[in-house]
């Protein structure tokens, strides 16, 4: 089994200088904007993937 994926960019400033945060699993800190954030997988949607047939003209 592979390791969990790490974020590539800070969601606040977009910088790539990210490090694991001491708060625990899924917590990251950005050295550029000095913010800490946490990523969490919430689960799968019950309806799954469905085509977006809202209407309108096809291209």
Secondary structure as GFF3:
##gff-version 3
##sequence-region A 1 59
A	DSSP	beta_strand	18	20	.	.	.	ID=ss1
A	DSSP	beta_strand	27	30	.	.	.	ID=ss2
A	DSSP	beta_strand	35	38	.	.	.	ID=ss3
###
